[in-house]
Amino acid sequence: MPATPRKKAEGYRSALFLLFLVGVSQAGTGPLLPLFEKRYPTGAAGVPYLITAFFAGSLAAMVIASAARSVGRRVLPAATLVFAVGCAGIHFSGNISAGLVGCALAGFGAGNVVLTVNDVFARQENGVGMVNLLNGVFALGTVAGPLLAGASLKWGRPYGFLVAAVGAVLCLRVARVAGWRTHEETADARASRATLGGRPLAVFLLLYLAYGGLETGIGAWAARDIQSQGHSPAAAAGIVAVFWGATAVSKFGAVALARRVSTAGLVIAGLAGTSVSLVLASLPHGAVAGFLLAGLALGPVFPTGLAWIAQRGGGRRSVGLVISASMTGSILFPAAIGWFVGYDVRVIPWGLAAIGALGVLAAVGARRTAVGAVVGGKPLAGVR
């Protein structure tokens, strides 16, 4: 039985709040490490691995879910519950082993939630706007996470994770995801499980590999580059915060642009604009403007690319594969930049700009492969 408009609206609200909570937990782990070092005195050396456990759980979820055939109405409630249990486990854990298990569970649940909800939002009418709205709310969670972590450091307990656990339980009604399917997916249910093949999939994997390296590379190395220009560590942290804030603003802005600018155009312009902005950031007195503009340009790329994949006929597996590629890029490219930084810190903005240029080439290749794209023997509507 199709979901009523009211039930759909409730499901949308629950999904948005759930992604906000995932953002809170993901961004709040790092700032809470000093608190965990005090809570786990005999396992303090393993505390940094809490972050690794969270993201390893997320990556494992992406890989497994990409190959699974289960639809959202079965996966999402279970993933939400696993996320809640993991967050609660982190809050109540009394030793490093329990903390690592909690982080791995929270990450595994979060990975499935992110994949499923992004995939569903990307397939709605005005999917570009919907998925940008979703990721904008997630970005707000990544801002709230460190703020809650700062308060938790004073209170002596990781209350941000308790908030995430309770909130996730309240979001279990997001299982109404089954009622959000569009008429196009109902007509061809196999499209929701399809995987792009050959060159189309390869270029999207390369695009997201570059995106992951670009976003994480900026987050990891921007402060070092800014300090090399004579700014204090506090000022550098503030400028990086401006970058992250700008990514959130531009995601919401993309909701308005979605009906006026092509999906491919948004992705290509975003990556090209980020590369140019990073070159600007390398110039004397250009750091603030450069990283602000980089955030504004980069923000819509990730969610808009997911909507583009949906337009091309790629399903949940394709979405999972490209998000996994993004996570892989988040590991490889920042590490490579770190190796070069040992020789010359000035490599940071130029190396990041080169990664952005690689993403542009991949996006251009993806647009070219869109010519003549078909699903089920018919031209694919929405490909531009």
C-alpha positions as CSV (number, residue, x, y, z in Angstrom):
1,M,0.0,0.0,0.0
2,P,1.6,3.4,-1.0
3,A,2.6,5.7,1.8
4,T,0.4,8.8,2.3
5,P,1.8,12.2,1.9
6,R,1.8,12.7,5.6
7,K,3.7,9.5,6.2
8,K,6.2,10.4,3.6
9,A,6.7,13.8,5.2
10,E,7.3,12.1,8.6
11,G,9.8,9.8,7.0
12,Y,11.7,12.6,5.4
13,R,11.9,14.5,8.7
14,S,13.1,11.4,10.5
15,A,15.7,10.7,7.8
16,L,17.0,14.3,7.9
17,F,17.3,14.2,11.7
18,L,19.0,10.8,11.5
19,L,21.7,12.1,9.1
20,F,22.1,15.1,11.5
21,L,22.8,12.6,14.3
22,V,25.3,10.7,12.2
23,G,27.1,14.0,11.6
24,V,27.2,14.7,15.3
25,S,28.7,11.3,16.1
26,Q,31.2,11.3,13.3
27,A,32.6,14.8,14.0
28,G,32.4,14.5,17.7
29,T,34.7,11.5,18.1
30,G,38.0,13.3,17.5
31,P,37.4,16.2,20.0
32,L,36.5,13.7,22.7
33,L,39.8,11.8,22.6
34,P,41.2,13.6,25.7
35,L,38.1,12.6,27.6
36,F,38.5,8.9,26.6
37,E,42.1,9.0,27.6
38,K,41.0,9.9,31.1
39,R,38.2,7.2,31.1
40,Y,40.5,4.5,29.8
41,P,43.7,5.0,31.8
42,T,45.0,1.5,31.1
43,G,44.2,1.7,27.4
44,A,45.0,5.3,26.6
45,A,47.5,4.3,23.9
46,G,44.6,2.8,21.9
47,V,42.3,5.8,22.2
48,P,43.2,7.3,18.7
49,Y,42.0,4.0,17.2
50,L,38.5,4.9,18.2
51,I,38.3,7.1,15.1
52,T,39.8,4.3,13.0
53,A,37.2,1.8,14.3
54,F,34.3,4.2,13.5
55,F,35.4,4.8,9.9
56,A,36.5,1.1,9.4
57,G,33.0,0.1,10.4
58,S,31.5,2.6,8.0
59,L,33.7,1.4,5.1
60,A,32.8,-2.2,5.9
61,A,29.2,-1.3,5.8
62,M,29.5,0.4,2.4
63,V,31.3,-2.6,0.9
64,I,28.9,-5.2,2.2
65,A,25.8,-3.1,1.4
66,S,27.0,-2.5,-2.1
67,A,26.8,-6.2,-2.8
68,A,23.6,-6.8,-0.9
69,R,20.2,-7.2,-2.5
70,S,18.2,-6.2,0.6
71,V,15.9,-3.1,0.0
72,G,15.8,-0.1,2.3
73,R,12.8,-1.1,4.3
74,R,14.7,-4.1,5.6
75,V,18.1,-2.5,5.9
76,L,17.4,0.9,7.3
77,P,15.6,0.0,10.6
78,A,18.3,-2.5,11.4
79,A,21.1,-0.1,10.6
80,T,19.5,2.6,12.7
81,L,19.2,0.3,15.7
82,V,22.9,-0.8,15.3
83,F,23.9,2.8,15.2
84,A,21.9,3.5,18.3
85,V,23.4,0.5,20.2
86,G,26.9,1.5,19.1
87,C,26.5,5.1,20.3
88,A,25.0,4.0,23.6
89,G,27.9,1.6,24.0
90,I,30.4,4.4,23.5
91,H,28.7,6.5,26.1
92,F,28.6,3.8,28.8
93,S,31.9,2.0,27.9
94,G,34.3,1.7,30.8
95,N,37.4,0.4,28.9
96,I,39.1,0.7,25.6
97,S,37.8,-2.7,24.3
98,A,34.2,-1.7,24.8
99,G,34.9,1.7,23.3
100,L,36.3,0.2,20.2
101,V,33.4,-2.2,19.8
102,G,31.0,0.7,20.3
103,C,32.7,2.8,17.7
104,A,32.8,0.0,15.2
105,L,29.1,-0.7,15.6
106,A,28.2,3.0,15.4
107,G,30.3,3.3,12.3
108,F,28.8,0.2,10.7
109,G,25.2,1.4,11.4
110,A,26.1,4.9,10.2
111,G,27.6,3.6,7.0
112,N,24.4,1.7,6.1
113,V,22.2,4.7,7.0
114,V,24.2,7.1,4.9
115,L,24.2,4.8,1.9
116,T,20.5,3.9,2.1
117,V,19.1,7.4,2.8
118,N,21.4,9.1,0.2
119,D,20.4,6.6,-2.4
120,V,16.6,7.0,-1.7
121,F,16.8,10.9,-1.6
122,A,18.8,10.9,-4.9
123,R,15.9,9.0,-6.6
124,Q,13.1,11.4,-5.6
125,E,11.7,14.1,-7.9
126,N,14.2,16.9,-7.8
127,G,16.7,14.4,-6.5
128,V,19.6,16.9,-6.8
129,G,17.9,19.3,-4.4
130,M,16.7,16.6,-2.1
131,V,20.1,15.0,-1.7
132,N,21.8,18.4,-1.2
133,L,19.3,19.2,1.5
134,L,20.1,15.9,3.2
135,N,23.8,16.5,3.1
136,G,23.4,20.0,4.3
137,V,21.7,18.8,7.4
138,F,24.4,16.2,7.8
139,A,27.0,19.1,7.6
140,L,25.1,20.9,10.4
141,G,25.5,17.8,12.5
142,T,29.3,17.9,11.9
143,V,29.3,21.5,13.3
144,A,27.1,20.5,16.3
145,G,29.3,17.4,17.1
146,P,32.4,19.3,18.2
147,L,30.2,21.8,20.1
148,L,28.6,19.0,22.1
149,A,32.1,17.4,22.5
150,G,33.4,20.6,24.0
151,A,30.5,20.7,26.6
152,S,31.1,17.0,27.3
153,L,34.7,17.6,28.1
154,K,33.5,19.8,30.9
155,W,30.9,17.3,32.1
156,G,33.2,14.3,32.0
157,R,30.9,12.1,29.9
158,P,30.5,11.8,26.1
159,Y,26.9,13.0,26.1
160,G,26.8,13.7,22.4
161,F,26.8,9.9,21.8
162,L,23.9,9.5,24.3
163,V,22.0,12.1,22.4
164,A,22.7,10.3,19.1
165,A,21.6,7.0,20.6
166,V,18.3,8.3,21.9
167,G,17.6,10.3,18.8
168,A,18.3,7.3,16.6
169,V,15.7,5.2,18.4
170,L,13.2,8.0,17.9
171,C,14.0,7.9,14.2
172,L,13.1,4.3,13.7
173,R,10.0,5.4,11.8
174,V,12.4,6.2,9.0
175,A,11.6,2.7,8.0
176,R,8.8,4.3,5.9
177,V,11.6,4.7,3.3
178,A,9.7,1.9,1.4
179,G,7.0,4.5,0.6
180,W,9.4,7.0,-0.9
181,R,10.1,5.1,-4.1
182,T,9.3,7.0,-7.3
183,H,7.1,5.8,-10.1
184,E,10.1,5.2,-12.3
185,E,11.6,2.8,-9.7
186,T,8.2,1.0,-9.3
187,A,8.0,0.5,-13.0
188,D,11.4,-1.1,-13.0
189,A,12.4,-2.3,-9.5
190,R,15.6,-3.7,-10.9
191,A,16.9,-0.1,-11.4
192,S,17.2,0.3,-7.6
193,R,19.7,-2.6,-7.6
194,A,21.5,-1.9,-10.8
195,T,25.2,-1.2,-11.1
196,L,26.8,1.0,-13.7
197,G,29.3,-0.9,-15.7
198,G,32.4,-0.4,-17.8
199,R,33.6,3.2,-18.4
200,P,30.6,5.0,-16.7
201,L,31.3,3.3,-13.4
202,A,35.1,3.7,-13.8
203,V,34.9,7.5,-14.3
204,F,32.5,7.9,-11.3
205,L,34.8,5.9,-9.1
206,L,37.7,8.1,-10.2
207,L,35.6,11.2,-9.6
208,Y,34.7,10.1,-6.0
209,L,38.3,8.9,-5.3
210,A,39.4,12.5,-6.1
211,Y,36.6,14.1,-4.2
212,G,37.4,12.1,-1.0
213,G,41.1,13.1,-1.3
214,L,40.2,16.7,-1.9
215,E,37.8,17.1,1.0
216,T,39.8,15.1,3.6
217,G,43.1,16.6,2.3
218,I,41.8,20.1,2.9
219,G,40.5,19.1,6.4
220,A,43.8,17.5,7.2
221,W,46.4,19.9,5.7
222,A,44.8,23.3,5.3
223,A,45.7,24.5,8.8
224,R,49.4,23.6,8.2
225,D,49.4,25.5,5.0
226,I,47.7,28.5,6.6
227,Q,50.2,28.6,9.5
228,S,53.1,28.5,7.0
229,Q,51.8,31.8,5.7
230,G,52.3,33.4,9.1
231,H,48.9,32.8,10.7
232,S,48.6,31.6,14.3
233,P,47.3,28.1,15.0
234,A,44.1,29.5,16.4
235,A,43.5,31.7,13.3
236,A,44.3,28.7,11.1
237,A,41.7,26.6,12.9
238,G,39.2,29.4,12.4
239,I,39.8,29.6,8.7
240,V,39.4,25.8,8.4
241,A,36.1,26.2,10.3
242,V,35.0,28.8,7.7
243,F,35.7,26.2,5.0
244,W,33.5,23.6,6.6
245,G,30.8,26.1,7.3
246,A,30.9,27.2,3.6
247,T,30.4,23.6,2.5
248,A,27.2,23.4,4.5
249,V,25.9,26.8,3.2
250,S,26.5,25.8,-0.4
251,K,24.7,22.4,-0.1
252,F,21.6,24.3,1.0
253,G,22.2,26.8,-1.9
254,A,22.3,23.9,-4.3
255,V,18.7,23.1,-3.5
256,A,17.7,26.3,-5.2
257,L,20.1,25.8,-8.1
258,A,19.1,22.2,-8.8
259,R,16.3,23.2,-11.2
260,R,18.3,25.8,-13.0
261,V,21.7,24.2,-13.5
262,S,22.5,20.7,-14.9
263,T,23.7,18.0,-12.6
264,A,26.9,17.6,-14.6
265,G,27.4,21.3,-14.6
266,L,27.1,21.6,-10.8
267,V,29.7,18.8,-10.3
268,I,32.2,20.1,-12.9
269,A,31.9,23.7,-11.8
270,G,32.3,22.7,-8.1
271,L,35.5,20.8,-8.7
272,A,37.0,23.4,-11.0
273,G,36.0,26.2,-8.7
274,T,37.6,24.3,-5.7
275,S,40.9,23.9,-7.6
276,V,41.0,27.6,-8.6
277,S,40.2,28.6,-5.1
278,L,43.0,26.5,-3.7
279,V,45.5,28.3,-6.0
280,L,44.1,31.6,-4.6
281,A,44.6,30.3,-1.0
282,S,48.3,29.7,-1.8
283,L,48.9,33.4,-2.5
284,P,49.9,35.9,0.2
285,H,46.8,37.1,2.2
286,G,44.6,34.8,0.1
287,A,44.0,32.0,2.7
288,V,40.6,33.3,4.0
289,A,39.1,34.1,0.6
290,G,40.6,31.0,-0.9
291,F,39.3,28.4,1.6
292,L,35.9,30.2,1.9
293,L,35.4,30.0,-1.9
294,A,36.8,26.4,-1.9
295,G,34.1,25.4,0.6
296,L,31.3,27.1,-1.4
297,A,32.4,25.3,-4.5
298,L,33.1,21.9,-3.1
299,G,30.0,21.5,-0.9
300,P,27.4,20.4,-3.5
301,V,29.7,18.0,-5.4
302,F,29.2,14.8,-3.3
303,P,25.4,14.9,-3.1
304,T,24.9,16.1,-6.6
305,G,27.1,13.4,-7.9
306,L,24.9,10.8,-6.2
307,A,21.9,12.2,-7.9
308,W,23.8,12.1,-11.2
309,I,24.5,8.4,-10.7
310,A,20.8,7.8,-10.0
311,Q,19.9,9.7,-13.2
312,R,22.3,7.5,-15.1
313,G,20.5,4.4,-13.9
314,G,23.0,3.4,-11.2
315,G,21.4,1.8,-8.2
316,R,22.3,1.2,-4.6
317,R,25.4,-0.9,-5.4
318,S,26.8,1.9,-7.6
319,V,26.2,4.5,-4.8
320,G,27.9,2.2,-2.3
321,L,30.9,1.7,-4.6
322,V,31.5,5.4,-5.2
323,I,31.1,6.2,-1.5
324,S,33.7,3.5,-0.8
325,A,35.9,5.1,-3.5
326,S,35.5,8.4,-1.7
327,M,36.6,6.9,1.6
328,T,39.6,5.3,-0.1
329,G,40.6,8.6,-1.5
330,S,40.3,10.1,1.9
331,I,43.0,7.7,3.0
332,L,45.4,7.7,0.0
333,F,45.6,11.3,-1.1
334,P,46.1,13.0,2.3
335,A,48.8,10.4,3.1
336,A,50.6,11.2,-0.2
337,I,50.4,14.9,0.5
338,G,51.9,14.3,3.9
339,W,54.9,12.6,2.4
340,F,55.6,15.6,0.1
341,V,55.0,18.1,2.9
342,G,58.2,16.7,4.5
343,Y,60.1,18.3,1.6
344,D,58.1,21.5,1.1
345,V,55.0,22.7,2.8
346,R,54.1,24.8,-0.2
347,V,53.0,21.6,-2.0
348,I,49.8,21.5,0.0
349,P,47.5,23.9,-2.0
350,W,49.0,22.9,-5.3
351,G,48.7,19.2,-4.6
352,L,45.1,19.6,-3.5
353,A,44.4,21.7,-6.6
354,A,45.8,18.9,-8.8
355,I,43.5,16.4,-7.1
356,G,40.6,18.7,-7.9
357,A,41.8,18.9,-11.5
358,L,41.7,15.0,-11.6
359,G,38.2,15.2,-10.4
360,V,37.2,17.6,-13.2
361,L,38.7,15.3,-15.8
362,A,36.7,12.4,-14.4
363,A,33.5,14.5,-14.3
364,V,33.9,15.6,-17.9
365,G,34.4,11.9,-18.8
366,A,31.2,11.0,-17.0
367,R,29.3,13.7,-18.9
368,R,30.6,12.4,-22.2
369,T,29.6,8.8,-21.4
370,A,26.1,10.1,-20.6
371,V,25.4,10.7,-24.3
372,G,23.0,8.0,-25.5
373,A,22.6,6.5,-22.0
374,V,19.6,4.2,-21.7
375,V,17.8,2.3,-19.1
376,G,15.6,-0.7,-20.1
377,G,16.1,0.3,-23.8
378,K,14.7,3.8,-23.4
379,P,16.6,7.1,-23.2
380,L,17.3,8.0,-19.6
381,A,15.4,11.1,-18.6
382,G,17.2,13.7,-16.6
383,V,20.7,13.1,-18.0
384,R,22.3,16.4,-19.0
